Amino acid sequence: MSAPVIPLLKQASFDPGTAVAIGQAFDMIIENLHARGQPLLVQEAIAQRVIEIARTGETDPTIISQRVLTTLGISRT
């Protein structure tokens, strides 16, 4: 799981499976955006959005990542 997600997960309560899905979704988004070189602030904003979606009950990392990418105006192919 990537570093920007970990502090945010400590502020929330998720079962282990959902926490894994959050980490996978975040990594999928970062890979899709090629954003590893982006400022930490950008990665934190993405992590926050992933967690917001997970709080709605969504646990599929592909769906979570697609929803975040759509929010950013990026269509994942």
PDB file with one MODEL, atoms N, CA, C and O in Angstrom:
MODEL        1
ATOM      1  N   MET A   1       0.845  -1.176   0.000  1.00  0.00           N
ATOM      2  CA  MET A   1       0.000   0.000   0.000  1.00  0.00           C
ATOM      3  C   MET A   1       0.886   1.233   0.000  1.00  0.00           C
ATOM      4  O   MET A   1       1.909   1.271   0.684  1.00  0.00           O
ATOM      5  N   SER A   2       0.503   2.216  -0.749  1.00  0.00           N
ATOM      6  CA  SER A   2       1.317   3.417  -0.905  1.00  0.00           C
ATOM      7  C   SER A   2       1.215   4.323   0.310  1.00  0.00           C
ATOM      8  O   SER A   2       0.194   4.357   0.996  1.00  0.00           O
ATOM      9  N   ALA A   3       2.267   5.039   0.559  1.00  0.00           N
ATOM     10  CA  ALA A   3       2.401   5.874   1.751  1.00  0.00           C
ATOM     11  C   ALA A   3       1.292   6.908   1.947  1.00  0.00           C
ATOM     12  O   ALA A   3       0.866   7.084   3.089  1.00  0.00           O
ATOM     13  N   PRO A   4       0.789   7.610   0.916  1.00  0.00           N
ATOM     14  CA  PRO A   4      -0.234   8.626   1.164  1.00  0.00           C
ATOM     15  C   PRO A   4      -1.546   8.068   1.721  1.00  0.00           C
ATOM     16  O   PRO A   4      -2.319   8.799   2.341  1.00  0.00           O
ATOM     17  N   VAL A   5      -1.795   6.782   1.502  1.00  0.00           N
ATOM     18  CA  VAL A   5      -3.054   6.192   1.960  1.00  0.00           C
ATOM     19  C   VAL A   5      -2.988   5.838   3.444  1.00  0.00           C
ATOM     20  O   VAL A   5      -3.991   5.949   4.149  1.00  0.00           O
ATOM     21  N   ILE A   6      -1.846   5.423   3.914  1.00  0.00           N
ATOM     22  CA  ILE A   6      -1.724   4.878   5.259  1.00  0.00           C
ATOM     23  C   ILE A   6      -2.181   5.845   6.356  1.00  0.00           C
ATOM     24  O   ILE A   6      -2.967   5.432   7.209  1.00  0.00           O
ATOM     25  N   PRO A   7      -1.736   7.107   6.385  1.00  0.00           N
ATOM     26  CA  PRO A   7      -2.210   8.000   7.450  1.00  0.00           C
ATOM     27  C   PRO A   7      -3.720   8.230   7.392  1.00  0.00           C
ATOM     28  O   PRO A   7      -4.365   8.378   8.430  1.00  0.00           O
ATOM     29  N   LEU A   8      -4.275   8.260   6.206  1.00  0.00           N
ATOM     30  CA  LEU A   8      -5.712   8.480   6.070  1.00  0.00           C
ATOM     31  C   LEU A   8      -6.503   7.274   6.555  1.00  0.00           C
ATOM     32  O   LEU A   8      -7.590   7.428   7.112  1.00  0.00           O
ATOM     33  N   LEU A   9      -5.970   6.079   6.349  1.00  0.00           N
ATOM     34  CA  LEU A   9      -6.640   4.876   6.830  1.00  0.00           C
ATOM     35  C   LEU A   9      -6.681   4.832   8.350  1.00  0.00           C
ATOM     36  O   LEU A   9      -7.616   4.282   8.931  1.00  0.00           O
ATOM     37  N   LYS A  10      -5.688   5.400   8.988  1.00  0.00           N
ATOM     38  CA  LYS A  10      -5.648   5.417  10.451  1.00  0.00           C
ATOM     39  C   LYS A  10      -6.750   6.298  11.024  1.00  0.00           C
ATOM     40  O   LYS A  10      -7.121   6.151  12.189  1.00  0.00           O
ATOM     41  N   GLN A  11      -7.273   7.212  10.213  1.00  0.00           N
ATOM     42  CA  GLN A  11      -8.336   8.106  10.660  1.00  0.00           C
ATOM     43  C   GLN A  11      -9.713   7.510  10.413  1.00  0.00           C
ATOM     44  O   GLN A  11     -10.716   8.080  10.842  1.00  0.00           O
ATOM     45  N   ALA A  12      -9.778   6.378   9.733  1.00  0.00           N
ATOM     46  CA  ALA A  12     -11.048   5.757   9.382  1.00  0.00           C
ATOM     47  C   ALA A  12     -11.078   4.336   9.935  1.00  0.00           C
ATOM     48  O   ALA A  12     -10.077   3.834  10.447  1.00  0.00           O
ATOM     49  N   SER A  13     -12.215   3.709   9.827  1.00  0.00           N
ATOM     50  CA  SER A  13     -12.353   2.344  10.305  1.00  0.00           C
ATOM     51  C   SER A  13     -12.845   1.468   9.161  1.00  0.00           C
ATOM     52  O   SER A  13     -13.995   1.573   8.734  1.00  0.00           O
ATOM     53  N   PHE A  14     -11.961   0.602   8.669  1.00  0.00           N
ATOM     54  CA  PHE A  14     -12.298  -0.307   7.586  1.00  0.00           C
ATOM     55  C   PHE A  14     -11.874  -1.713   7.959  1.00  0.00           C
ATOM     56  O   PHE A  14     -10.882  -1.907   8.662  1.00  0.00           O
ATOM     57  N   ASP A  15     -12.629  -2.693   7.486  1.00  0.00           N
ATOM     58  CA  ASP A  15     -12.209  -4.069   7.693  1.00  0.00           C
ATOM     59  C   ASP A  15     -10.972  -4.331   6.833  1.00  0.00           C
ATOM     60  O   ASP A  15     -10.709  -3.584   5.891  1.00  0.00           O
ATOM     61  N   PRO A  16     -10.211  -5.379   7.143  1.00  0.00           N
ATOM     62  CA  PRO A  16      -8.963  -5.629   6.410  1.00  0.00           C
ATOM     63  C   PRO A  16      -9.138  -5.766   4.897  1.00  0.00           C
ATOM     64  O   PRO A  16      -8.291  -5.298   4.136  1.00  0.00           O
ATOM     65  N   GLY A  17     -10.220  -6.398   4.454  1.00  0.00           N
ATOM     66  CA  GLY A  17     -10.449  -6.555   3.018  1.00  0.00           C
ATOM     67  C   GLY A  17     -10.666  -5.229   2.317  1.00  0.00           C
ATOM     68  O   GLY A  17     -10.167  -5.011   1.213  1.00  0.00           O
ATOM     69  N   THR A  18     -11.412  -4.345   2.962  1.00  0.00           N
ATOM     70  CA  THR A  18     -11.652  -3.020   2.383  1.00  0.00           C
ATOM     71  C   THR A  18     -10.365  -2.204   2.371  1.00  0.00           C
ATOM     72  O   THR A  18     -10.106  -1.472   1.416  1.00  0.00           O
ATOM     73  N   ALA A  19      -9.564  -2.321   3.414  1.00  0.00           N
ATOM     74  CA  ALA A  19      -8.290  -1.602   3.451  1.00  0.00           C
ATOM     75  C   ALA A  19      -7.384  -2.047   2.310  1.00  0.00           C
ATOM     76  O   ALA A  19      -6.706  -1.223   1.697  1.00  0.00           O
ATOM     77  N   VAL A  20      -7.371  -3.336   2.024  1.00  0.00           N
ATOM     78  CA  VAL A  20      -6.578  -3.849   0.899  1.00  0.00           C
ATOM     79  C   VAL A  20      -7.122  -3.291  -0.410  1.00  0.00           C
ATOM     80  O   VAL A  20      -6.350  -2.876  -1.274  1.00  0.00           O
ATOM     81  N   ALA A  21      -8.448  -3.278  -0.565  1.00  0.00           N
ATOM     82  CA  ALA A  21      -9.067  -2.749  -1.783  1.00  0.00           C
ATOM     83  C   ALA A  21      -8.729  -1.278  -1.973  1.00  0.00           C
ATOM     84  O   ALA A  21      -8.491  -0.837  -3.098  1.00  0.00           O
ATOM     85  N   ILE A  22      -8.704  -0.515  -0.884  1.00  0.00           N
ATOM     86  CA  ILE A  22      -8.352   0.901  -0.956  1.00  0.00           C
ATOM     87  C   ILE A  22      -6.923   1.054  -1.470  1.00  0.00           C
ATOM     88  O   ILE A  22      -6.664   1.874  -2.351  1.00  0.00           O
ATOM     89  N   GLY A  23      -6.013   0.281  -0.933  1.00  0.00           N
ATOM     90  CA  GLY A  23      -4.629   0.342  -1.377  1.00  0.00           C
ATOM     91  C   GLY A  23      -4.479  -0.056  -2.836  1.00  0.00           C
ATOM     92  O   GLY A  23      -3.719   0.566  -3.578  1.00  0.00           O
ATOM     93  N   GLN A  24      -5.203  -1.095  -3.251  1.00  0.00           N
ATOM     94  CA  GLN A  24      -5.136  -1.531  -4.644  1.00  0.00           C
ATOM     95  C   GLN A  24      -5.702  -0.467  -5.573  1.00  0.00           C
ATOM     96  O   GLN A  24      -5.121  -0.181  -6.620  1.00  0.00           O
ATOM     97  N   ALA A  25      -6.830   0.118  -5.195  1.00  0.00           N
ATOM     98  CA  ALA A  25      -7.442   1.156  -6.029  1.00  0.00           C
ATOM     99  C   ALA A  25      -6.502   2.347  -6.167  1.00  0.00           C
ATOM    100  O   ALA A  25      -6.313   2.870  -7.265  1.00  0.00           O
ATOM    101  N   PHE A  26      -5.911   2.775  -5.051  1.00  0.00           N
ATOM    102  CA  PHE A  26      -4.977   3.896  -5.092  1.00  0.00           C
ATOM    103  C   PHE A  26      -3.820   3.592  -6.038  1.00  0.00           C
ATOM    104  O   PHE A  26      -3.460   4.421  -6.874  1.00  0.00           O
ATOM    105  N   ASP A  27      -3.245   2.413  -5.903  1.00  0.00           N
ATOM    106  CA  ASP A  27      -2.115   2.042  -6.760  1.00  0.00           C
ATOM    107  C   ASP A  27      -2.520   1.993  -8.230  1.00  0.00           C
ATOM    108  O   ASP A  27      -1.739   2.383  -9.098  1.00  0.00           O
ATOM    109  N   MET A  28      -3.740   1.515  -8.521  1.00  0.00           N
ATOM    110  CA  MET A  28      -4.231   1.473  -9.902  1.00  0.00           C
ATOM    111  C   MET A  28      -4.340   2.882 -10.474  1.00  0.00           C
ATOM    112  O   MET A  28      -3.976   3.125 -11.625  1.00  0.00           O
ATOM    113  N   ILE A  29      -4.842   3.801  -9.666  1.00  0.00           N
ATOM    114  CA  ILE A  29      -5.009   5.189 -10.119  1.00  0.00           C
ATOM    115  C   ILE A  29      -3.652   5.824 -10.383  1.00  0.00           C
ATOM    116  O   ILE A  29      -3.439   6.441 -11.427  1.00  0.00           O
ATOM    117  N   ILE A  30      -2.741   5.670  -9.437  1.00  0.00           N
ATOM    118  CA  ILE A  30      -1.412   6.257  -9.586  1.00  0.00           C
ATOM    119  C   ILE A  30      -0.725   5.694 -10.831  1.00  0.00           C
ATOM    120  O   ILE A  30      -0.085   6.431 -11.580  1.00  0.00           O
ATOM    121  N   GLU A  31      -0.864   4.385 -11.044  1.00  0.00           N
ATOM    122  CA  GLU A  31      -0.270   3.772 -12.241  1.00  0.00           C
ATOM    123  C   GLU A  31      -0.911   4.337 -13.504  1.00  0.00           C
ATOM    124  O   GLU A  31      -0.221   4.636 -14.478  1.00  0.00           O
ATOM    125  N   ASN A  32      -2.231   4.480 -13.479  1.00  0.00           N
ATOM    126  CA  ASN A  32      -2.934   5.004 -14.645  1.00  0.00           C
ATOM    127  C   ASN A  32      -2.539   6.445 -14.935  1.00  0.00           C
ATOM    128  O   ASN A  32      -2.451   6.843 -16.096  1.00  0.00           O
ATOM    129  N   LEU A  33      -2.302   7.217 -13.902  1.00  0.00           N
ATOM    130  CA  LEU A  33      -1.936   8.624 -14.071  1.00  0.00           C
ATOM    131  C   LEU A  33      -0.440   8.825 -14.241  1.00  0.00           C
ATOM    132  O   LEU A  33       0.010   9.923 -14.568  1.00  0.00           O
ATOM    133  N   HIS A  34       0.321   7.781 -14.025  1.00  0.00           N
ATOM    134  CA  HIS A  34       1.779   7.900 -14.024  1.00  0.00           C
ATOM    135  C   HIS A  34       2.190   9.015 -13.072  1.00  0.00           C
ATOM    136  O   HIS A  34       3.049   9.840 -13.383  1.00  0.00           O
ATOM    137  N   ALA A  35       1.555   9.018 -11.905  1.00  0.00           N
ATOM    138  CA  ALA A  35       1.666  10.147 -10.987  1.00  0.00           C
ATOM    139  C   ALA A  35       2.698   9.956  -9.883  1.00  0.00           C
ATOM    140  O   ALA A  35       2.727  10.750  -8.943  1.00  0.00           O
ATOM    141  N   ARG A  36       3.525   8.957  -9.959  1.00  0.00           N
ATOM    142  CA  ARG A  36       4.499   8.744  -8.882  1.00  0.00           C
ATOM    143  C   ARG A  36       5.354   9.988  -8.658  1.00  0.00           C
ATOM    144  O   ARG A  36       5.783  10.249  -7.534  1.00  0.00           O
ATOM    145  N   GLY A  37       5.603  10.747  -9.705  1.00  0.00           N
ATOM    146  CA  GLY A  37       6.418  11.939  -9.573  1.00  0.00           C
ATOM    147  C   GLY A  37       5.632  13.166  -9.144  1.00  0.00           C
ATOM    148  O   GLY A  37       6.205  14.243  -8.978  1.00  0.00           O
ATOM    149  N   GLN A  38       4.331  13.015  -8.964  1.00  0.00           N
ATOM    150  CA  GLN A  38       3.495  14.139  -8.575  1.00  0.00           C
ATOM    151  C   GLN A  38       3.757  14.513  -7.124  1.00  0.00           C
ATOM    152  O   GLN A  38       4.196  13.676  -6.334  1.00  0.00           O
ATOM    153  N   PRO A  39       3.495  15.750  -6.774  1.00  0.00           N
ATOM    154  CA  PRO A  39       3.673  16.169  -5.390  1.00  0.00           C
ATOM    155  C   PRO A  39       2.821  15.316  -4.444  1.00  0.00           C
ATOM    156  O   PRO A  39       1.773  14.798  -4.827  1.00  0.00           O
ATOM    157  N   LEU A  40       3.283  15.186  -3.233  1.00  0.00           N
ATOM    158  CA  LEU A  40       2.578  14.410  -2.227  1.00  0.00           C
ATOM    159  C   LEU A  40       1.147  14.922  -2.045  1.00  0.00           C
ATOM    160  O   LEU A  40       0.239  14.133  -1.784  1.00  0.00           O
ATOM    161  N   LEU A  41       0.945  16.206  -2.179  1.00  0.00           N
ATOM    162  CA  LEU A  41      -0.387  16.789  -2.026  1.00  0.00           C
ATOM    163  C   LEU A  41      -1.370  16.200  -3.033  1.00  0.00           C
ATOM    164  O   LEU A  41      -2.520  15.932  -2.686  1.00  0.00           O
ATOM    165  N   VAL A  42      -0.936  15.996  -4.270  1.00  0.00           N
ATOM    166  CA  VAL A  42      -1.795  15.404  -5.303  1.00  0.00           C
ATOM    167  C   VAL A  42      -2.132  13.963  -4.927  1.00  0.00           C
ATOM    168  O   VAL A  42      -3.285  13.543  -5.026  1.00  0.00           O
ATOM    169  N   GLN A  43      -1.130  13.214  -4.497  1.00  0.00           N
ATOM    170  CA  GLN A  43      -1.357  11.829  -4.116  1.00  0.00           C
ATOM    171  C   GLN A  43      -2.280  11.737  -2.901  1.00  0.00           C
ATOM    172  O   GLN A  43      -3.115  10.836  -2.826  1.00  0.00           O
ATOM    173  N   GLU A  44      -2.137  12.650  -1.963  1.00  0.00           N
ATOM    174  CA  GLU A  44      -3.012  12.671  -0.793  1.00  0.00           C
ATOM    175  C   GLU A  44      -4.451  12.982  -1.183  1.00  0.00           C
ATOM    176  O   GLU A  44      -5.381  12.398  -0.627  1.00  0.00           O
ATOM    177  N   ALA A  45      -4.643  13.890  -2.129  1.00  0.00           N
ATOM    178  CA  ALA A  45      -5.988  14.220  -2.593  1.00  0.00           C
ATOM    179  C   ALA A  45      -6.639  12.997  -3.252  1.00  0.00           C
ATOM    180  O   ALA A  45      -7.824  12.730  -3.052  1.00  0.00           O
ATOM    181  N   ILE A  46      -5.858  12.272  -4.027  1.00  0.00           N
ATOM    182  CA  ILE A  46      -6.369  11.052  -4.657  1.00  0.00           C
ATOM    183  C   ILE A  46      -6.716  10.028  -3.582  1.00  0.00           C
ATOM    184  O   ILE A  46      -7.772   9.400  -3.642  1.00  0.00           O
ATOM    185  N   ALA A  47      -5.835   9.857  -2.603  1.00  0.00           N
ATOM    186  CA  ALA A  47      -6.089   8.902  -1.519  1.00  0.00           C
ATOM    187  C   ALA A  47      -7.360   9.268  -0.764  1.00  0.00           C
ATOM    188  O   ALA A  47      -8.151   8.389  -0.421  1.00  0.00           O
ATOM    189  N   GLN A  48      -7.562  10.546  -0.504  1.00  0.00           N
ATOM    190  CA  GLN A  48      -8.761  10.990   0.201  1.00  0.00           C
ATOM    191  C   GLN A  48     -10.017  10.642  -0.583  1.00  0.00           C
ATOM    192  O   GLN A  48     -11.007  10.195  -0.003  1.00  0.00           O
ATOM    193  N   ARG A  49      -9.985  10.840  -1.881  1.00  0.00           N
ATOM    194  CA  ARG A  49     -11.160  10.522  -2.717  1.00  0.00           C
ATOM    195  C   ARG A  49     -11.418   9.022  -2.722  1.00  0.00           C
ATOM    196  O   ARG A  49     -12.573   8.599  -2.673  1.00  0.00           O
ATOM    197  N   VAL A  50     -10.367   8.211  -2.781  1.00  0.00           N
ATOM    198  CA  VAL A  50     -10.524   6.756  -2.731  1.00  0.00           C
ATOM    199  C   VAL A  50     -11.227   6.358  -1.433  1.00  0.00           C
ATOM    200  O   VAL A  50     -12.151   5.545  -1.445  1.00  0.00           O
ATOM    201  N   ILE A  51     -10.790   6.928  -0.330  1.00  0.00           N
ATOM    202  CA  ILE A  51     -11.391   6.602   0.965  1.00  0.00           C
ATOM    203  C   ILE A  51     -12.837   7.075   1.041  1.00  0.00           C
ATOM    204  O   ILE A  51     -13.682   6.380   1.606  1.00  0.00           O
ATOM    205  N   GLU A  52     -13.132   8.230   0.489  1.00  0.00           N
ATOM    206  CA  GLU A  52     -14.526   8.712   0.467  1.00  0.00           C
ATOM    207  C   GLU A  52     -15.426   7.725  -0.260  1.00  0.00           C
ATOM    208  O   GLU A  52     -16.536   7.445   0.191  1.00  0.00           O
ATOM    209  N   ILE A  53     -14.959   7.206  -1.368  1.00  0.00           N
ATOM    210  CA  ILE A  53     -15.755   6.240  -2.126  1.00  0.00           C
ATOM    211  C   ILE A  53     -15.894   4.938  -1.340  1.00  0.00           C
ATOM    212  O   ILE A  53     -16.974   4.348  -1.308  1.00  0.00           O
ATOM    213  N   ALA A  54     -14.817   4.488  -0.711  1.00  0.00           N
ATOM    214  CA  ALA A  54     -14.877   3.259   0.084  1.00  0.00           C
ATOM    215  C   ALA A  54     -15.863   3.405   1.243  1.00  0.00           C
ATOM    216  O   ALA A  54     -16.508   2.432   1.634  1.00  0.00           O
ATOM    217  N   ARG A  55     -15.982   4.591   1.784  1.00  0.00           N
ATOM    218  CA  ARG A  55     -16.935   4.823   2.880  1.00  0.00           C
ATOM    219  C   ARG A  55     -18.385   4.646   2.433  1.00  0.00           C
ATOM    220  O   ARG A  55     -19.266   4.436   3.266  1.00  0.00           O
ATOM    221  N   THR A  56     -18.638   4.729   1.138  1.00  0.00           N
ATOM    222  CA  THR A  56     -19.994   4.508   0.636  1.00  0.00           C
ATOM    223  C   THR A  56     -20.333   3.026   0.578  1.00  0.00           C
ATOM    224  O   THR A  56     -21.474   2.650   0.309  1.00  0.00           O
ATOM    225  N   GLY A  57     -19.321   2.178   0.837  1.00  0.00           N
ATOM    226  CA  GLY A  57     -19.543   0.742   0.817  1.00  0.00           C
ATOM    227  C   GLY A  57     -18.934   0.042  -0.377  1.00  0.00           C
ATOM    228  O   GLY A  57     -18.960  -1.187  -0.452  1.00  0.00           O
ATOM    229  N   GLU A  58     -18.386   0.797  -1.311  1.00  0.00           N
ATOM    230  CA  GLU A  58     -17.763   0.187  -2.497  1.00  0.00           C
ATOM    231  C   GLU A  58     -16.444  -0.445  -2.092  1.00  0.00           C
ATOM    232  O   GLU A  58     -15.620   0.199  -1.442  1.00  0.00           O
ATOM    233  N   THR A  59     -16.235  -1.717  -2.474  1.00  0.00           N
ATOM    234  CA  THR A  59     -15.004  -2.417  -2.116  1.00  0.00           C
ATOM    235  C   THR A  59     -14.266  -2.984  -3.325  1.00  0.00           C
ATOM    236  O   THR A  59     -13.225  -3.621  -3.164  1.00  0.00           O
ATOM    237  N   ASP A  60     -14.779  -2.767  -4.513  1.00  0.00           N
ATOM    238  CA  ASP A  60     -14.105  -3.265  -5.714  1.00  0.00           C
ATOM    239  C   ASP A  60     -13.072  -2.225  -6.152  1.00  0.00           C
ATOM    240  O   ASP A  60     -13.439  -1.113  -6.530  1.00  0.00           O
ATOM    241  N   PRO A  61     -11.768  -2.581  -6.103  1.00  0.00           N
ATOM    242  CA  PRO A  61     -10.746  -1.588  -6.430  1.00  0.00           C
ATOM    243  C   PRO A  61     -10.857  -1.041  -7.849  1.00  0.00           C
ATOM    244  O   PRO A  61     -10.518   0.116  -8.095  1.00  0.00           O
ATOM    245  N   THR A  62     -11.326  -1.858  -8.776  1.00  0.00           N
ATOM    246  CA  THR A  62     -11.478  -1.386 -10.158  1.00  0.00           C
ATOM    247  C   THR A  62     -12.563  -0.321 -10.245  1.00  0.00           C
ATOM    248  O   THR A  62     -12.390   0.695 -10.918  1.00  0.00           O
ATOM    249  N   ILE A  63     -13.665  -0.553  -9.573  1.00  0.00           N
ATOM    250  CA  ILE A  63     -14.764   0.425  -9.581  1.00  0.00           C
ATOM    251  C   ILE A  63     -14.341   1.700  -8.855  1.00  0.00           C
ATOM    252  O   ILE A  63     -14.612   2.807  -9.319  1.00  0.00           O
ATOM    253  N   ILE A  64     -13.678   1.536  -7.721  1.00  0.00           N
ATOM    254  CA  ILE A  64     -13.209   2.725  -6.985  1.00  0.00           C
ATOM    255  C   ILE A  64     -12.271   3.545  -7.856  1.00  0.00           C
ATOM    256  O   ILE A  64     -12.420   4.763  -7.960  1.00  0.00           O
ATOM    257  N   SER A  65     -11.306   2.881  -8.482  1.00  0.00           N
ATOM    258  CA  SER A  65     -10.345   3.627  -9.300  1.00  0.00           C
ATOM    259  C   SER A  65     -11.038   4.297 -10.482  1.00  0.00           C
ATOM    260  O   SER A  65     -10.708   5.430 -10.831  1.00  0.00           O
ATOM    261  N   GLN A  66     -11.989   3.610 -11.098  1.00  0.00           N
ATOM    262  CA  GLN A  66     -12.713   4.202 -12.225  1.00  0.00           C
ATOM    263  C   GLN A  66     -13.486   5.439 -11.794  1.00  0.00           C
ATOM    264  O   GLN A  66     -13.504   6.446 -12.501  1.00  0.00           O
ATOM    265  N   ARG A  67     -14.122   5.360 -10.637  1.00  0.00           N
ATOM    266  CA  ARG A  67     -14.887   6.511 -10.146  1.00  0.00           C
ATOM    267  C   ARG A  67     -13.980   7.710  -9.867  1.00  0.00           C
ATOM    268  O   ARG A  67     -14.338   8.849 -10.167  1.00  0.00           O
ATOM    269  N   VAL A  68     -12.809   7.449  -9.295  1.00  0.00           N
ATOM    270  CA  VAL A  68     -11.868   8.548  -9.034  1.00  0.00           C
ATOM    271  C   VAL A  68     -11.374   9.139 -10.345  1.00  0.00           C
ATOM    272  O   VAL A  68     -11.337  10.359 -10.506  1.00  0.00           O
ATOM    273  N   LEU A  69     -10.998   8.284 -11.274  1.00  0.00           N
ATOM    274  CA  LEU A  69     -10.508   8.771 -12.571  1.00  0.00           C
ATOM    275  C   LEU A  69     -11.595   9.571 -13.297  1.00  0.00           C
ATOM    276  O   LEU A  69     -11.301  10.587 -13.928  1.00  0.00           O
ATOM    277  N   THR A  70     -12.836   9.118 -13.209  1.00  0.00           N
ATOM    278  CA  THR A  70     -13.944   9.847 -13.823  1.00  0.00           C
ATOM    279  C   THR A  70     -14.107  11.215 -13.169  1.00  0.00           C
ATOM    280  O   THR A  70     -14.348  12.212 -13.850  1.00  0.00           O
ATOM    281  N   THR A  71     -13.976  11.257 -11.848  1.00  0.00           N
ATOM    282  CA  THR A  71     -14.036  12.528 -11.128  1.00  0.00           C
ATOM    283  C   THR A  71     -12.965  13.491 -11.607  1.00  0.00           C
ATOM    284  O   THR A  71     -13.178  14.702 -11.666  1.00  0.00           O
ATOM    285  N   LEU A  72     -11.802  12.930 -11.951  1.00  0.00           N
ATOM    286  CA  LEU A  72     -10.696  13.753 -12.446  1.00  0.00           C
ATOM    287  C   LEU A  72     -10.821  14.091 -13.928  1.00  0.00           C
ATOM    288  O   LEU A  72      -9.978  14.793 -14.487  1.00  0.00           O
ATOM    289  N   GLY A  73     -11.883  13.582 -14.562  1.00  0.00           N
ATOM    290  CA  GLY A  73     -12.094  13.842 -15.978  1.00  0.00           C
ATOM    291  C   GLY A  73     -11.253  12.967 -16.882  1.00  0.00           C
ATOM    292  O   GLY A  73     -10.973  13.322 -18.028  1.00  0.00           O
ATOM    293  N   ILE A  74     -10.847  11.804 -16.349  1.00  0.00           N
ATOM    294  CA  ILE A  74     -10.000  10.882 -17.109  1.00  0.00           C
ATOM    295  C   ILE A  74     -10.766   9.583 -17.296  1.00  0.00           C
ATOM    296  O   ILE A  74     -11.245   8.977 -16.337  1.00  0.00           O
ATOM    297  N   SER A  75     -10.870   9.176 -18.532  1.00  0.00           N
ATOM    298  CA  SER A  75     -11.537   7.911 -18.840  1.00  0.00           C
ATOM    299  C   SER A  75     -10.496   6.819 -18.881  1.00  0.00           C
ATOM    300  O   SER A  75      -9.529   6.908 -19.638  1.00  0.00           O
ATOM    301  N   ARG A  76     -10.676   5.804 -18.088  1.00  0.00           N
ATOM    302  CA  ARG A  76      -9.726   4.688 -18.042  1.00  0.00           C
ATOM    303  C   ARG A  76     -10.060   3.697 -19.131  1.00  0.00           C
ATOM    304  O   ARG A  76     -11.213   3.292 -19.274  1.00  0.00           O
ATOM    305  N   THR A  77      -9.056   3.301 -19.903  1.00  0.00           N
ATOM    306  CA  THR A  77      -9.282   2.342 -20.976  1.00  0.00           C
ATOM    307  C   THR A  77      -8.730   0.997 -20.638  1.00  0.00           C
ATOM    308  O   THR A  77      -8.836   0.067 -21.437  1.00  0.00           O
TER     309      THR A  77
ENDMDL
END
